[in-house]
Amino acid sequence: MTRSETTSRRRLLASLGVGMATAAAGCTGSDALGGDPSYESGNVGPINASNASSRNASEMSTASSLAQQQPTNSVTPLDSLELVEHEFVLEDGYLGSTVQGTVTNTGADRLQIVEVRTRIYNAAGNLLGRYLASTGDLGAGDAWEFQVVVLEAPSDVADYDITVLGTPS
Protein backbone atom coordinates (compact mmCIF):
# COMPACT_ATOMS: atom_id res chain seq x y z
CA MET A 1 0.00 0.00 0.00
CA THR A 2 1.39 3.39 -0.93
CA ARG A 3 1.58 6.40 1.36
CA SER A 4 -1.30 8.19 -0.39
CA GLU A 5 -3.51 5.05 -0.29
CA THR A 6 -2.71 4.56 3.39
CA THR A 7 -3.44 8.21 4.17
CA SER A 8 -6.73 8.18 2.21
CA ARG A 9 -7.91 4.96 3.87
CA ARG A 10 -6.87 6.22 7.31
CA ARG A 11 -8.69 9.56 6.78
CA LEU A 12 -11.88 7.78 5.68
CA LEU A 13 -11.83 5.39 8.63
CA ALA A 14 -10.94 8.17 11.05
CA SER A 15 -13.73 10.43 9.79
CA LEU A 16 -16.24 7.59 10.17
CA GLY A 17 -14.96 6.87 13.67
CA VAL A 18 -15.06 10.53 14.76
CA GLY A 19 -18.56 10.93 13.38
CA MET A 20 -19.78 7.82 15.19
CA ALA A 21 -18.10 8.88 18.44
CA THR A 22 -19.63 12.36 18.24
CA ALA A 23 -23.09 10.94 17.55
CA ALA A 24 -22.76 8.48 20.43
CA ALA A 25 -21.67 11.24 22.82
CA GLY A 26 -24.47 13.54 21.70
CA CYS A 27 -22.20 16.60 21.57
CA THR A 28 -19.36 18.06 19.58
CA GLY A 29 -17.04 18.68 22.53
CA SER A 30 -14.28 21.27 22.78
CA ASP A 31 -12.22 22.37 19.80
CA ALA A 32 -9.11 22.06 21.97
CA LEU A 33 -9.38 18.26 22.27
CA GLY A 34 -10.04 15.35 19.98
CA GLY A 35 -10.12 14.87 16.27
CA ASP A 36 -7.61 13.31 13.96
CA PRO A 37 -3.93 13.99 14.44
CA SER A 38 -2.40 16.19 11.79
CA TYR A 39 0.89 14.79 10.51
CA GLU A 40 3.69 17.09 9.35
CA SER A 41 6.16 15.89 6.70
CA GLY A 42 9.77 15.33 7.57
CA ASN A 43 12.83 15.32 5.34
CA VAL A 44 15.46 12.60 5.64
CA GLY A 45 17.98 14.35 3.38
CA PRO A 46 21.30 12.86 2.33
CA ILE A 47 22.66 10.12 4.58
CA ASN A 48 26.34 10.18 5.54
CA ALA A 49 27.70 6.91 4.12
CA SER A 50 30.18 6.50 6.99
CA ASN A 51 27.31 6.32 9.51
CA ALA A 52 24.84 4.45 7.31
CA SER A 53 25.75 0.90 8.27
CA SER A 54 23.01 -1.34 9.63
CA ARG A 55 23.04 -2.36 13.27
CA ASN A 56 24.71 -5.64 14.19
CA ALA A 57 22.65 -8.29 16.06
CA SER A 58 23.57 -7.00 19.52
CA GLU A 59 22.85 -3.37 18.56
CA MET A 60 19.51 -4.37 16.97
CA SER A 61 18.53 -6.20 20.15
CA THR A 62 19.27 -3.11 22.23
CA ALA A 63 17.49 -0.79 19.78
CA SER A 64 14.44 -3.09 19.70
CA SER A 65 14.17 -2.95 23.47
CA LEU A 66 14.21 0.88 23.35
CA ALA A 67 12.01 1.48 20.28
CA GLN A 68 8.43 2.31 21.24
CA GLN A 69 5.81 1.06 18.80
CA GLN A 70 2.60 0.75 20.83
CA PRO A 71 0.70 4.06 20.93
CA THR A 72 -1.21 5.23 23.98
CA ASN A 73 -4.98 5.20 23.48
CA SER A 74 -5.60 8.06 25.91
CA VAL A 75 -3.81 10.76 23.88
CA THR A 76 -5.46 13.22 21.51
CA PRO A 77 -4.46 16.30 19.50
CA LEU A 78 -4.15 19.32 21.82
CA ASP A 79 -3.92 22.97 20.80
CA SER A 80 -1.37 23.55 23.57
CA LEU A 81 1.22 21.17 22.07
CA GLU A 82 3.64 22.65 19.56
CA LEU A 83 6.07 20.56 17.53
CA VAL A 84 8.85 23.15 17.45
CA GLU A 85 11.40 21.25 15.36
CA HIS A 86 12.23 17.75 14.17
CA GLU A 87 14.80 16.02 11.98
CA PHE A 88 16.03 12.61 10.92
CA VAL A 89 19.35 11.96 12.69
CA LEU A 90 21.69 9.04 12.17
CA GLU A 91 23.40 8.12 15.44
CA ASP A 92 26.38 5.84 16.00
CA GLY A 93 25.99 2.41 17.57
CA TYR A 94 22.71 0.85 18.62
CA LEU A 95 20.62 4.02 18.15
CA GLY A 96 21.12 4.17 14.38
CA SER A 97 18.12 5.80 12.65
CA THR A 98 16.28 8.29 14.86
CA VAL A 99 13.89 11.22 14.59
CA GLN A 100 14.75 13.94 17.10
CA GLY A 101 13.24 17.27 17.99
CA THR A 102 11.49 19.48 20.50
CA VAL A 103 7.88 19.76 21.68
CA THR A 104 6.61 22.67 23.80
CA ASN A 105 3.54 22.86 26.02
CA THR A 106 2.33 26.36 25.17
CA GLY A 107 -0.75 26.04 27.39
CA ALA A 108 -1.38 27.10 30.97
CA ASP A 109 -1.94 23.56 32.29
CA ARG A 110 0.33 20.60 32.98
CA LEU A 111 -0.06 17.67 30.56
CA GLN A 112 -0.23 14.14 31.92
CA ILE A 113 1.17 12.37 28.83
CA VAL A 114 2.80 13.67 25.64
CA GLU A 115 3.44 11.34 22.70
CA VAL A 116 5.31 11.99 19.44
CA ARG A 117 4.30 9.57 16.66
CA THR A 118 6.26 9.02 13.46
CA ARG A 119 5.52 7.01 10.34
CA ILE A 120 8.52 5.89 8.28
CA TYR A 121 8.38 5.44 4.47
CA ASN A 122 10.67 4.03 1.79
CA ALA A 123 11.46 5.69 -1.55
CA ALA A 124 8.34 4.13 -3.17
CA GLY A 125 6.15 5.76 -0.51
CA ASN A 126 5.39 2.48 1.28
CA LEU A 127 4.94 2.55 5.03
CA LEU A 128 7.82 0.72 6.71
CA GLY A 129 6.88 1.22 10.34
CA ARG A 130 5.43 3.37 13.09
CA TYR A 131 7.56 4.54 16.02
CA LEU A 132 7.01 6.89 18.93
CA ALA A 133 8.45 8.54 22.00
CA SER A 134 6.51 9.58 25.08
CA THR A 135 6.95 11.47 28.28
CA GLY A 136 4.80 12.21 31.28
CA ASP A 137 4.09 15.33 33.27
CA LEU A 138 5.00 18.18 30.89
CA GLY A 139 4.43 21.46 32.70
CA ALA A 140 2.95 24.64 31.27
CA GLY A 141 5.58 26.41 29.17
CA ASP A 142 8.00 23.47 29.38
CA ALA A 143 9.86 21.98 26.42
CA TRP A 144 10.69 18.31 25.86
CA GLU A 145 13.54 17.14 23.63
CA PHE A 146 12.47 13.79 22.21
CA GLN A 147 14.26 10.99 20.41
CA VAL A 148 12.30 8.37 18.46
CA VAL A 149 14.29 5.18 17.81
CA VAL A 150 13.54 3.81 14.31
CA LEU A 151 14.35 0.15 13.62
CA GLU A 152 14.61 0.48 9.82
CA ALA A 153 18.06 0.56 8.22
CA PRO A 154 19.08 4.11 7.25
CA SER A 155 19.39 3.12 3.59
CA ASP A 156 15.70 2.04 3.57
CA VAL A 157 14.32 5.31 4.99
CA ALA A 158 13.33 7.98 2.46
CA ASP A 159 10.66 10.03 4.27
CA TYR A 160 8.80 10.31 7.52
CA ASP A 161 5.88 12.22 8.94
CA ILE A 162 5.27 13.20 12.52
CA THR A 163 2.62 14.41 14.95
CA VAL A 164 2.33 15.18 18.65
CA LEU A 165 -0.57 14.22 20.94
CA GLY A 166 -1.26 14.52 24.64
CA THR A 167 -3.49 13.94 27.65
CA PRO A 168 -4.49 16.91 29.79
CA SER A 169 -4.19 16.61 33.57
C-alpha positions in Angstrom: 0.0 0.0 0.0 1.4 3.4 -0.9 1.6 6.4 1.4 -1.3 8.2 -0.4 -3.5 5.1 -0.3 -2.7 4.6 3.4 -3.4 8.2 4.2 -6.7 8.2 2.2 -7.9 5.0 3.9 -6.9 6.2 7.3 -8.7 9.6 6.8 -11.9 7.8 5.7 -11.8 5.4 8.6 -10.9 8.2 11.1 -13.7 10.4 9.8 -16.2 7.6 10.2 -15.0 6.9 13.7 -15.1 10.5 14.8 -18.6 10.9 13.4 -19.8 7.8 15.2 -18.1 8.9 18.4 -19.6 12.4 18.2 -23.1 10.9 17.5 -22.8 8.5 20.4 -21.7 11.2 22.8 -24.5 13.5 21.7 -22.2 16.6 21.6 -19.4 18.1 19.6 -17.0 18.7 22.5 -14.3 21.3 22.8 -12.2 22.4 19.8 -9.1 22.1 22.0 -9.4 18.3 22.3 -10.0 15.3 20.0 -10.1 14.9 16.3 -7.6 13.3 14.0 -3.9 14.0 14.4 -2.4 16.2 11.8 0.9 14.8 10.5 3.7 17.1 9.3 6.2 15.9 6.7 9.8 15.3 7.6 12.8 15.3 5.3 15.5 12.6 5.6 18.0 14.3 3.4 21.3 12.9 2.3 22.7 10.1 4.6 26.3 10.2 5.5 27.7 6.9 4.1 30.2 6.5 7.0 27.3 6.3 9.5 24.8 4.4 7.3 25.8 0.9 8.3 23.0 -1.3 9.6 23.0 -2.4 13.3 24.7 -5.6 14.2 22.7 -8.3 16.1 23.6 -7.0 19.5 22.8 -3.4 18.6 19.5 -4.4 17.0 18.5 -6.2 20.2 19.3 -3.1 22.2 17.5 -0.8 19.8 14.4 -3.1 19.7 14.2 -3.0 23.5 14.2 0.9 23.3 12.0 1.5 20.3 8.4 2.3 21.2 5.8 1.1 18.8 2.6 0.8 20.8 0.7 4.1 20.9 -1.2 5.2 24.0 -5.0 5.2 23.5 -5.6 8.1 25.9 -3.8 10.8 23.9 -5.5 13.2 21.5 -4.5 16.3 19.5 -4.2 19.3 21.8 -3.9 23.0 20.8 -1.4 23.6 23.6 1.2 21.2 22.1 3.6 22.7 19.6 6.1 20.6 17.5 8.9 23.2 17.5 11.4 21.3 15.4 12.2 17.7 14.2 14.8 16.0 12.0 16.0 12.6 10.9 19.3 12.0 12.7 21.7 9.0 12.2 23.4 8.1 15.4 26.4 5.8 16.0 26.0 2.4 17.6 22.7 0.8 18.6 20.6 4.0 18.2 21.1 4.2 14.4 18.1 5.8 12.6 16.3 8.3 14.9 13.9 11.2 14.6 14.7 13.9 17.1 13.2 17.3 18.0 11.5 19.5 20.5 7.9 19.8 21.7 6.6 22.7 23.8 3.5 22.9 26.0 2.3 26.4 25.2 -0.8 26.0 27.4 -1.4 27.1 31.0 -1.9 23.6 32.3 0.3 20.6 33.0 -0.1 17.7 30.6 -0.2 14.1 31.9 1.2 12.4 28.8 2.8 13.7 25.6 3.4 11.3 22.7 5.3 12.0 19.4 4.3 9.6 16.7 6.3 9.0 13.5 5.5 7.0 10.3 8.5 5.9 8.3 8.4 5.4 4.5 10.7 4.0 1.8 11.5 5.7 -1.6 8.3 4.1 -3.2 6.1 5.8 -0.5 5.4 2.5 1.3 4.9 2.6 5.0 7.8 0.7 6.7 6.9 1.2 10.3 5.4 3.4 13.1 7.6 4.5 16.0 7.0 6.9 18.9 8.5 8.5 22.0 6.5 9.6 25.1 7.0 11.5 28.3 4.8 12.2 31.3 4.1 15.3 33.3 5.0 18.2 30.9 4.4 21.5 32.7 3.0 24.6 31.3 5.6 26.4 29.2 8.0 23.5 29.4 9.9 22.0 26.4 10.7 18.3 25.9 13.5 17.1 23.6 12.5 13.8 22.2 14.3 11.0 20.4 12.3 8.4 18.5 14.3 5.2 17.8 13.5 3.8 14.3 14.3 0.2 13.6 14.6 0.5 9.8 18.1 0.6 8.2 19.1 4.1 7.3 19.4 3.1 3.6 15.7 2.0 3.6 14.3 5.3 5.0 13.3 8.0 2.5 10.7 10.0 4.3 8.8 10.3 7.5 5.9 12.2 8.9 5.3 13.2 12.5 2.6 14.4 14.9 2.3 15.2 18.7 -0.6 14.2 20.9 -1.3 14.5 24.6 -3.5 13.9 27.6 -4.5 16.9 29.8 -4.2 16.6 33.6 
